[in-house]
């Protein structure tokens, strides 16, 4: 049966939601013992402060009870040798434990899974000298503590079990799972093999059952009144991530009014694209902050908002790439309109679709157990490869612009609105009504005309070469900056692969937000600064070195026939008078 497009989209959306929700740290669900093994979550426990031991430990606590069973009497508590294992252990023990789960028969799998911790973990009646607290026999009988909880004061009130995790050396990941292994006469067996003389097993058949769990994982004591708002509910690698979202939101919010003002008074499609990008970034950060705030209170959050925010972030990146390529293509420099062909439209659409899709697929295919870096997946590599293809396209457009910029100047496409920029200035375009006629009276019009012809010839001879050099220099610097932006992410991912996962996510997130904002600042400068050659509405004219052309007397102000045309060259100390009558 073939699904229609709407149903296929809905199916993908459900898959993404399941991926995101599996990372929740307030866990609710069920487990059937026939499944044998279920990985619940990975949680980063912060390092314990020796001064405040009780309030800085990690806590895993909750309830776990029997909801359905086959061949088992539910009216009384299960005997210990029919209870399966809830395990919580760090990476040093979890790797071997996890890798042996697929061995058959399952009783052999149980022996190998617990081989490394048999002599180190505490087991009631088998290894009571063990120092490691890794195991809880579950399910627990309703409204009673689990069998392994021998001290009520150590259990969080209202719950059946509690793990207290303390590590004064470093933060560490802890892995929580359920496995249908039982301890019978201090030997490990599969629950399905427990048949025979147990009174709780009906008819001498294999027992199986379904349990429900409601588990919390937190950094800090649940009983404490002084919990860290953005640290308590969060795994260590996500602690204080709200501050990163907030800082990014505020800096974009600060520049947003300037973009609105510019696009309102001087419309251009580049301004519009930049406005769309900043708007998308603001919405993305806002949605991420809402999820983080909700998560801080209930341990679940609103993962749909986080998913949409992440999707919008990737769409924003594709728009930013479009802006960079548009400028490299010579828009507003070679021509006032962006000239594209069908091949460019198809190529751009295909690459943007690939970039966004590969990013979303990488989130769904990430190994949530050992590696949560979405870039280190096949889809993540496709995403980075797509950025590389965008970079190649950018370089080709830049090369074409370099080849045509000289001919564009010769066709006067670059200076059609700036023909007299070499000599016209803020004081030469118009005469202030407050000035007297004596200040601007020209005595000898013949001398004035000859001087103007000579001066214009002087500037025309140097203008074109200077403009070519100016545009070439601009595009060289622009291309170098953009190349750094295109390649920084693969380099960052490679470097961060050597960084602990406990710090990697925040490092990548912070640097990525900062670099993207820095690229917006650079775009602001090249779009609005009069020192850049982009011909955009609302830009001020650049002040040339010879800035003011005035006609004055070269004597004490009396009218004579030897009046001369002079030009004033501005500098910081004084105005130097330059006689242009002698220019040849």
C-alpha positions in Angstrom: 0.0 0.0 0.0 1.3 3.5 -1.0 1.0 6.3 1.4 -0.2 9.7 0.0 2.2 12.6 0.5 0.3 14.1 3.5 0.5 10.8 5.4 4.2 10.3 4.5 5.0 13.8 5.9 3.0 13.0 9.0 4.9 9.7 9.4 8.2 11.6 9.3 7.0 14.2 11.7 6.0 11.4 14.2 9.4 9.8 13.8 11.1 13.1 14.6 8.8 13.7 17.6 9.6 10.2 18.9 13.3 10.9 18.6 13.1 14.2 20.5 10.8 12.9 23.2 13.1 9.9 23.8 15.6 12.4 25.2 13.1 13.6 27.9 14.5 13.3 31.4 11.2 12.8 33.2 10.6 9.3 31.9 7.2 7.6 31.6 6.5 4.4 29.8 6.0 0.6 29.9 8.3 -2.4 29.4 7.3 -5.9 28.5 9.7 -8.5 29.8 9.4 -10.4 26.4 11.5 -7.6 24.9 14.3 -8.6 27.2 16.2 -5.2 27.1 15.2 -1.6 27.0 17.5 1.4 27.1 15.8 4.3 28.9 18.1 7.3 28.7 21.6 8.7 29.2 22.0 11.5 31.7 25.0 13.7 32.5 25.5 14.0 36.3 27.4 17.1 37.4 30.5 16.8 39.6 29.8 16.9 43.3 30.8 19.9 45.4 32.6 18.6 48.5 31.4 21.5 50.5 27.7 20.9 49.5 27.6 17.2 49.0 24.0 16.6 49.6 22.7 19.4 47.4 25.0 18.8 44.5 24.6 15.0 44.0 22.8 13.5 41.1 19.5 11.8 41.9 17.6 9.1 40.0 14.3 8.3 41.6 10.7 7.2 40.8 8.1 4.5 40.9 8.0 1.2 38.9 5.1 -1.2 39.3 3.4 -4.2 37.7 0.5 -3.5 35.4 -0.1 -6.7 33.5 1.1 -10.3 33.7 0.9 -13.8 32.1 1.1 -16.9 34.3 1.9 -14.8 37.4 -0.2 -14.2 40.5 -0.6 -10.4 40.9 -2.3 -10.4 44.3 1.0 -10.7 46.2 4.5 -9.2 45.7 6.8 -11.0 43.3 9.5 -13.0 44.9 13.0 -11.6 44.4 14.0 -14.3 41.9 11.2 -13.2 39.5 12.1 -9.6 39.6 14.0 -8.1 36.7 16.8 -5.5 36.9 16.7 -1.8 36.7 20.3 -0.7 36.2 22.1 2.6 36.5 25.8 2.6 35.6 28.5 4.8 34.1 30.2 4.4 30.8 33.1 2.2 32.2 30.7 -0.6 33.0 27.9 0.1 30.5 29.8 -0.7 27.3 30.3 -4.4 28.0 26.9 -4.6 29.6 25.3 -3.2 26.5 27.3 -5.1 23.9 26.4 -8.5 25.3 22.6 -8.0 25.3 22.1 -9.8 21.9 23.8 -13.0 22.8 21.8 -16.2 22.7 20.6 -18.0 24.8 19.5 -15.1 26.9 20.7 -16.7 30.1 24.3 -16.6 28.8 23.6 -12.9 27.8 22.6 -12.2 31.4 25.8 -13.8 32.8 28.1 -11.8 30.4 26.2 -8.5 30.9 26.7 -8.6 34.7 30.1 -10.3 34.7 32.1 -7.1 35.3 29.9 -5.9 38.2 29.2 -9.2 40.0 32.0 -8.6 42.5 31.8 -4.8 42.7 28.1 -4.1 42.9 25.9 -4.7 46.0 23.6 -7.7 45.8 21.4 -8.6 48.8 22.2 -12.1 49.9 25.0 -12.6 47.3 27.5 -9.8 47.5 26.6 -7.6 50.4 30.1 -6.2 50.6 29.8 -4.5 47.2 30.4 -0.8 47.1 28.6 0.1 43.8 24.9 0.8 43.9 23.9 -0.2 40.3 20.9 -2.5 40.7 17.2 -2.3 41.7 14.9 -5.4 41.6 11.7 -4.4 39.9 8.7 -4.2 39.8 8.1 -2.9 43.3 4.8 -3.7 45.0 2.4 -0.8 44.9 2.7 1.8 47.6 5.8 0.0 49.0 9.5 0.6 48.7 11.5 -1.6 46.4 13.2 -4.6 48.0 16.7 -3.1 47.7 15.7 0.1 49.6 16.4 -0.9 53.2 16.5 2.6 54.6 13.4 4.7 54.1 15.2 8.0 54.9 17.4 7.5 51.8 14.3 7.4 49.5 12.7 10.6 48.2 9.2 10.8 49.9 6.4 9.5 47.6 8.7 7.3 45.5 9.7 3.7 45.6 13.5 3.9 44.8 16.3 6.4 44.8 19.8 6.4 43.4 22.2 8.9 44.8 25.2 9.5 42.5 28.3 11.3 43.8 31.5 12.0 41.8 33.8 14.7 43.2 36.3 14.4 40.3 34.3 15.2 37.1 30.9 15.2 35.6 30.0 11.8 34.0 27.3 10.2 31.9 25.1 7.6 33.6 23.0 5.1 31.6 19.6 3.8 32.8 18.1 0.6 31.4 15.8 -2.3 32.1 16.8 -6.0 31.4 14.7 -9.1 32.0 17.5 -10.9 33.9 16.8 -12.4 37.3 19.1 -13.5 40.2 18.2 -17.0 41.3 20.5 -18.6 44.0 23.1 -16.0 43.1 23.1 -17.1 39.5 22.0 -15.0 36.5 19.1 -16.3 34.5 16.7 -15.1 31.9 13.2 -14.5 33.3 11.7 -16.7 30.6 13.6 -19.7 31.9 12.0 -19.4 35.4 9.5 -22.3 35.3 8.7 -25.0 37.7 8.1 -24.9 41.4 7.6 -21.2 42.1 4.2 -20.6 43.7 3.8 -17.3 41.9 4.0 -19.0 38.5 0.8 -20.6 37.3 0.7 -23.9 35.5 4.5 -24.4 35.3 4.7 -22.0 32.3 7.1 -19.3 31.5 6.3 -16.1 33.4 6.2 -12.7 31.7 4.7 -9.4 32.7 4.5 -5.7 31.8 5.7 -3.0 34.1 5.1 0.8 34.1 7.6 3.4 35.2 7.7 7.0 36.2 11.3 8.1 36.7 13.0 11.5 37.3 16.7 12.2 36.7 18.0 15.5 38.2 21.2 17.3 39.2 20.7 18.4 42.8 18.7 17.3 45.8 14.9 17.2 45.1 14.4 18.1 48.8 16.5 21.3 48.6 14.9 24.7 48.3 17.9 26.1 46.4 17.8 24.4 43.0 19.4 25.8 39.9 16.6 26.7 37.5 18.6 25.8 34.4 20.6 23.1 35.9 18.3 20.9 38.1 16.2 19.2 35.4 18.9 19.2 32.8 21.5 16.7 31.8 24.9 18.2 32.3 25.7 18.9 28.6 22.5 21.0 28.4 22.8 22.9 31.6 22.7 26.7 31.2 21.9 26.3 27.4 19.1 28.8 28.0 21.6 31.6 28.5 23.0 30.8 25.0 19.6 31.0 23.4 18.8 34.2 25.4 22.0 36.0 24.4 21.5 35.1 20.7 17.9 36.3 20.9 18.8 39.6 22.5 21.5 40.5 20.0 19.2 39.8 17.0 16.4 41.7 18.8 18.7 44.7 19.1 19.5 44.9 15.4 16.0 44.1 14.3 14.6 47.7 14.5 17.5 49.0 12.3 16.6 46.5 9.6 12.9 47.4 9.8 13.8 51.1 9.5 16.0 50.6 6.5 13.6 48.4 4.6 10.7 50.7 5.4 12.5 53.8 4.0 14.7 52.2 1.3 13.3 48.9 0.0 15.6 46.4 -1.7 15.4 42.7 -2.1 18.8 42.2 -0.3 17.3 44.1 2.7 14.2 41.9 2.5 16.3 38.7 2.6 18.3 40.0 5.5 15.0 40.9 7.3 13.6 37.4 6.7 16.8 35.8 8.0 16.9 37.9 11.2 13.1 37.3 11.8 13.6 33.5 11.4 16.5 33.6 13.8 14.4 35.5 16.4 11.5 33.0 16.1 13.9 30.0 16.3 15.5 31.3 19.5 12.2 32.2 21.0 10.7 28.7 20.5 13.9 27.1 21.9 13.7 29.3 25.0 10.0 28.4 25.5 10.9 24.7 25.4 13.8 25.2 27.8 11.7 27.2 30.3 9.0 24.6 30.3 11.6 21.8 30.6 13.1 23.6 33.6 9.8 23.2 35.5 8.4 19.8 34.4 11.4 17.9 33.0 9.5 17.3 29.7 9.4 20.5 27.8 7.6 21.1 24.5 9.8 19.2 22.0 7.6 20.2 19.1 8.7 23.8 19.7 12.3 22.7 19.9 11.9 20.7 16.6 10.3 23.7 14.8 13.0 26.0 16.1 15.7 23.8 14.9 14.0 23.5 11.5 13.7 27.3 11.2 17.4 27.7 12.1 18.3 25.5 9.2 16.0 27.4 6.8 17.6 30.6 8.0 21.0 29.2 7.2 19.9 28.5 3.6 18.6 32.1 3.3 21.9 33.4 4.6 23.7 31.4 1.9 21.4 32.8 -0.7 22.4 36.4 0.4 26.1 35.6 0.2 25.8 34.1 -3.3 23.6 37.0 -4.5 26.3 39.5 -3.6 29.0 37.3 -5.1 27.0 37.1 -8.3 27.4 40.9 -8.6 23.8 42.0 -7.7 23.8 45.8 -7.3 27.3 45.9 -8.8 27.2 44.4 -12.3 23.5 45.2 -12.6 20.7 46.6 -10.6 18.7 43.4 -11.0 19.7 39.9 -10.1 20.0 38.0 -13.3 19.5 34.2 -12.8 18.7 31.4 -15.2 16.7 28.3 -14.7 19.7 26.2 -14.0 20.6 28.5 -11.0 17.1 28.3 -9.7 17.0 24.5 -9.9 20.4 24.1 -8.4 19.7 26.5 -5.6 16.4 24.8 -4.8 17.9 21.4 -4.9 20.8 22.2 -2.6 18.6 24.0 -0.1 16.2 21.1 0.0 19.1 18.7 0.5 20.6 20.9 3.2 17.4 21.1 5.3 16.4 17.4 4.7 19.8 16.0 5.6 19.9 18.0 8.8 16.5 16.7 9.9 17.4 13.1 9.0 20.6 13.4 10.9 18.7 14.3 14.1 16.6 11.1 13.7 19.5 8.8 13.0 21.8 10.1 15.8 23.0 7.4 18.2 21.4 8.6 21.4 23.4 6.1 23.5 27.0 6.8 22.8 27.1 9.8 20.5 24.5 12.6 20.3 26.4 14.7 17.7 24.0 14.8 14.7 26.9 15.8 12.4 28.7 12.5 12.9 26.1 10.6 11.0 25.8 9.8 7.3 23.1 12.4 6.9 25.3 14.9 8.9 28.1 14.2 6.4 25.7 14.9 3.6 24.7 18.2 5.2 28.4 19.3 5.5 29.0 18.1 1.9 26.0 20.3 0.7 27.7 23.3 2.4 30.8 22.5 0.4 28.8 22.5 -2.8 27.3 25.8 -1.9 30.9 27.1 -1.4 31.9 25.9 -4.9 28.9 27.6 -6.4 29.9 30.8 -4.5 33.4 30.7 -5.9 32.2 30.2 -9.4 29.9 33.2 -9.2 32.7 35.2 -7.6 35.1 34.3 -10.5 32.5 35.4 -13.0 32.1 38.7 -11.2 35.9 39.3 -11.2 35.9 38.6 -15.0 33.1 41.1 -15.7 33.7 43.9 -13.3 36.1 45.8 -15.5 33.8 45.7 -18.5 30.9 46.7 -16.3 32.8 49.9 -15.3 33.6 50.6 -19.0 29.8 50.4 -19.8 29.2 52.9 -16.9 27.0 50.4 -15.1 29.0 51.1 -12.0 28.9 54.9 -12.0 25.7 55.9 -13.8 24.5 57.7 -10.7 27.9 58.9 -9.7 29.3 60.6 -12.9 30.6 63.7 -11.1 31.5 62.0 -7.8 35.2 63.0 -8.3 34.3 66.7 -8.1 30.8 67.1 -6.7 30.5 67.3 -2.9 28.2 68.4 -0.2 29.2 72.0 -0.7 29.5 72.1 -4.5 26.0 70.8 -5.3 24.1 73.7 -4.0 24.7 77.2 -2.6 23.5 77.9 0.9 21.0 80.8 1.0 22.8 82.1 4.1 26.0 82.8 2.2 26.6 86.1 0.5 27.1 86.4 -3.3 30.7 87.5 -2.7 31.6 84.2 -1.2 30.7 82.3 -4.4 31.1 84.9 -7.2 33.4 83.8 -10.1 35.4 86.6 -11.6 36.8 85.1 -14.8 34.4 82.5 -16.3 36.9 81.6 -19.1 39.5 80.7 -16.5 36.8 78.8 -14.6 35.8 76.7 -17.7 39.4 75.9 -18.6 40.1 74.8 -15.0 37.0 72.6 -14.9 38.0 70.9 -18.1 41.5 70.2 -16.8 40.3 69.0 -13.4 37.7 66.7 -14.9 40.2 65.3 -17.3 42.6 64.7 -14.4 40.0 62.8 -12.4 38.6 60.8 -15.3 42.1 59.5 -16.2 42.5 58.1 -12.7 38.9 57.3 -11.8 38.4 54.1 -13.8 41.5 52.4 -12.7 40.8 53.3 -9.1 37.3 52.0 -9.3 38.5 48.7 -10.8 41.0 48.3 -8.1 38.5 49.3 -5.5 35.9 46.7 -6.6 38.6 44.0 -7.0 39.8 44.7 -3.4 36.2 44.6 -2.1 35.4 41.2 -3.7 38.7 39.7 -2.6 38.0 40.6 1.1 34.4 39.6 0.7 35.3 36.2 -0.8 37.8 35.5 1.9 35.3 36.3 4.7 32.7 34.1 3.1 35.1 31.2 2.5 35.9 31.3 6.3 32.1 31.1 7.0 31.6 28.2 4.6 34.5 26.0 6.0 34.4 26.9 9.7 31.6 24.4 10.6 33.4 21.3 9.3 36.6 22.4 11.0 34.7 23.1 14.2 33.0 19.7 14.1 36.4 18.0 13.6 38.0 19.9 16.5 35.1 19.3 18.8 35.2 15.5 18.0 38.2 15.5 20.5 36.2 17.4 23.1 34.1 15.5 25.7 30.4 15.2 24.9 29.7 16.7 28.2 30.9 20.1 26.8 30.6 19.6 23.0 27.0 20.6 22.4 27.3 23.9 24.2 30.6 24.7 22.5 29.3 24.0 19.0 26.0 25.8 19.7 27.7 29.0 21.1 30.3 29.2 18.4 27.7 28.6 15.6 25.4 31.3 16.9 28.3 33.8 17.3 29.7 33.2 13.8 26.3 33.5 12.2 25.6 36.7 14.0 29.1 38.0 13.0 28.2 37.3 9.4 25.1 39.4 9.8 27.2 42.3 11.1 29.5 42.0 8.1 26.5 42.1 5.8 25.3 45.2 7.6 28.6 46.9 6.9 28.9 46.0 3.2 25.2 46.9 2.6 25.1 50.2 4.4 28.7 51.6 4.6 29.5 54.2 2.0 33.0 52.7 1.8 31.7 49.6 0.0 30.8 49.6 -3.7 27.4 48.0 -3.5 24.9 50.4 -5.0 22.0 50.0 -2.6 19.2 52.5 -1.7 19.8 54.6 1.4 23.6 54.4 1.3 25.5 57.7 1.7 28.0 58.8 -0.9 31.6 58.2 -0.1 33.6 61.3 0.8 36.4 61.5 -1.8 39.8 62.9 -0.9 39.1 66.0 -3.0 35.8 66.8 -1.2 34.9 70.5 -1.7 34.9 72.6 -4.8 34.5 76.3 -4.1 35.1 79.4 -6.1 36.7 82.2 -4.2 38.9 85.2 -4.7 42.6 84.7 -4.4 43.0 88.2 -3.1 41.5 90.3 -0.3 38.0 90.0 -1.6 37.9 92.8 -4.2 36.8 92.0 -7.8 39.7 91.7 -10.2 40.3 89.9 -13.5 42.8 87.5 -12.1 40.4 85.4 -10.1 41.3 81.8 -10.0 39.7 78.5 -9.5 41.1 76.6 -6.5 40.3 73.3 -4.8 40.4 72.5 -1.1 41.8 69.2 0.0 40.5 68.2 3.4 42.6 66.8 6.2 42.5 66.7 9.9 44.7 69.7 10.6 44.0 72.4 8.0 42.7 73.1 4.5 45.4 73.1 1.9 44.8 75.3 -1.2 45.7 73.6 -4.5 45.9 75.7 -7.6 44.3 73.7 -10.5 45.0 76.2 -13.3 48.4 74.7 -13.9 47.2 71.1 -14.3 48.0 69.8 -17.8 
